[in-house]
């Protein structure tokens, strides 16, 4: 029996980015599948990282989703032996992975859209509430 392996982190990243941009664009899995001339089940597998997307399909997806090919790989570490490009983003307090994971969920995406539409004052109040909830959770875990 063949050993079942976990999806490669790059495949997970590319799949999460496909899902994120597809949802942001308001495109269904079926619509993207039609544009790529594949089944929506294949889109599901790409988004989960369980199947690798070919270069030609990724290129078409980038055109449909109106992003650069590099966008799918943004935030991944540079391969060994290649220079690492230093940008202001390189100094972010955390990796983009948690944000991408949140944005890949239905509630994370909706929450982000709703927050973006709010005036600044309520957004700051919600941020203060979230910070307080996080601090209470930390206290409960240590106490």
C-alpha positions as CSV (number, residue, x, y, z in Angstrom):
1,X,0.0,0.0,0.0
2,X,1.4,3.4,-0.9
3,X,2.3,5.8,1.9
4,X,-0.1,8.7,2.0
5,X,1.8,12.0,2.2
6,X,0.7,15.4,3.3
7,X,0.4,18.2,0.7
8,X,3.5,20.2,0.1
9,X,3.5,23.6,1.9
10,X,3.8,25.4,-1.5
11,X,0.8,23.6,-2.8
12,X,-1.1,24.6,0.3
13,X,-0.1,28.2,-0.2
14,X,-1.0,28.3,-3.9
15,X,-4.4,26.6,-3.2
16,X,-5.2,29.0,-0.3
17,X,-4.3,32.0,-2.5
18,X,-6.5,30.7,-5.3
19,X,-9.4,30.3,-2.9
20,X,-8.8,33.7,-1.3
21,X,-8.7,35.6,-4.6
22,X,-11.6,33.6,-6.1
23,X,-13.8,34.5,-3.1
24,X,-12.6,38.1,-3.2
25,X,-13.6,38.3,-6.9
26,X,-17.0,36.7,-6.2
27,X,-16.2,33.8,-8.5
28,X,-17.7,30.4,-7.8
29,X,-15.6,27.2,-8.0
30,X,-17.8,26.2,-11.0
31,X,-17.1,29.5,-12.8
32,X,-13.3,29.2,-12.2
33,X,-13.4,25.6,-13.3
34,X,-15.2,26.5,-16.5
35,X,-12.6,29.1,-17.2
36,X,-9.8,26.6,-16.6
37,X,-11.7,23.9,-18.6
38,X,-11.7,21.5,-15.6
39,X,-14.2,20.2,-13.0
40,X,-15.2,22.2,-9.9
41,X,-14.0,19.1,-7.9
42,X,-10.5,19.8,-9.4
43,X,-10.7,23.4,-8.1
44,X,-11.6,22.0,-4.7
45,X,-8.5,19.8,-4.8
46,X,-6.3,22.7,-5.9
47,X,-7.6,24.9,-3.1
48,X,-7.0,22.2,-0.5
49,X,-3.5,21.6,-1.8
50,X,-4.2,17.9,-2.3
51,X,-3.6,18.2,-6.1
52,X,-0.9,20.3,-7.7
53,X,-2.0,22.9,-10.3
54,X,-0.1,22.8,-13.6
55,X,1.8,25.9,-14.8
56,X,-0.6,26.4,-17.6
57,X,-3.7,26.2,-15.4
58,X,-2.0,28.5,-12.8
59,X,-1.3,31.0,-15.6
60,X,-4.9,30.9,-16.7
61,X,-6.1,31.2,-13.1
62,X,-3.9,34.3,-12.7
63,X,-5.4,35.9,-15.8
64,X,-9.0,35.1,-14.7
65,X,-8.4,36.3,-11.1
66,X,-6.4,39.3,-12.3
67,X,-3.3,38.7,-10.3
68,X,0.4,38.1,-11.2
69,X,1.8,34.6,-11.0
70,X,4.1,35.8,-8.2
71,X,1.1,36.7,-6.1
72,X,0.3,33.0,-5.5
73,X,3.8,32.6,-4.0
74,X,4.0,35.8,-2.0
75,X,5.2,35.2,1.5
76,X,7.0,31.9,0.9
77,X,10.6,31.7,1.9
78,X,13.2,32.1,-0.9
79,X,14.7,28.8,-2.1
80,X,18.1,28.1,-0.6
81,X,21.0,29.7,-2.4
82,X,18.9,32.5,-3.9
83,X,19.0,36.0,-2.5
84,X,16.1,36.9,-0.3
85,X,14.5,40.2,-1.4
86,X,14.1,42.5,1.6
87,X,10.9,44.6,1.6
88,X,8.9,46.4,4.3
89,X,6.7,43.3,4.4
90,X,9.8,41.2,5.5
91,X,9.7,43.0,8.8
92,X,6.0,42.3,9.5
93,X,5.4,41.0,13.1
94,X,4.1,37.7,11.9
95,X,4.1,35.6,8.7
96,X,1.1,36.1,6.3
97,X,0.1,32.4,6.9
98,X,-2.4,33.2,9.7
99,X,-4.0,36.0,7.8
100,X,-4.3,33.8,4.7
101,X,-5.8,31.0,6.8
102,X,-8.4,33.4,8.2
103,X,-9.2,34.9,4.8
104,X,-9.7,31.4,3.4
105,X,-12.6,30.9,5.8
106,X,-16.1,32.1,5.0
107,X,-16.4,34.0,8.3
108,X,-12.9,35.5,8.0
109,X,-13.6,36.8,4.5
110,X,-17.0,38.2,5.5
111,X,-15.6,39.7,8.7
112,X,-12.9,41.5,6.7
113,X,-15.4,42.9,4.2
114,X,-17.7,44.2,7.0
115,X,-14.8,45.7,8.9
116,X,-13.5,47.5,5.8
117,X,-16.9,49.1,5.4
118,X,-17.1,50.4,8.9
119,X,-16.0,53.9,10.1
120,X,-12.7,54.0,11.9
121,X,-14.1,54.5,15.5
122,X,-16.1,51.3,15.6
123,X,-13.2,49.4,14.0
124,X,-10.9,50.6,16.8
125,X,-13.5,49.6,19.4
126,X,-13.8,46.1,17.8
127,X,-10.0,45.9,17.8
128,X,-9.9,46.8,21.5
129,X,-12.5,44.1,22.2
130,X,-10.5,41.5,20.4
131,X,-7.3,42.4,22.2
132,X,-9.2,42.2,25.5
133,X,-10.6,38.8,24.7
134,X,-7.1,37.6,23.7
135,X,-5.7,38.9,27.0
136,X,-8.5,37.2,29.0
137,X,-7.8,33.9,27.1
138,X,-4.1,34.2,28.0
139,X,-4.9,34.8,31.6
140,X,-7.2,31.9,31.7
141,X,-4.6,29.6,30.2
142,X,-1.9,30.7,32.7
143,X,-4.1,30.9,35.8
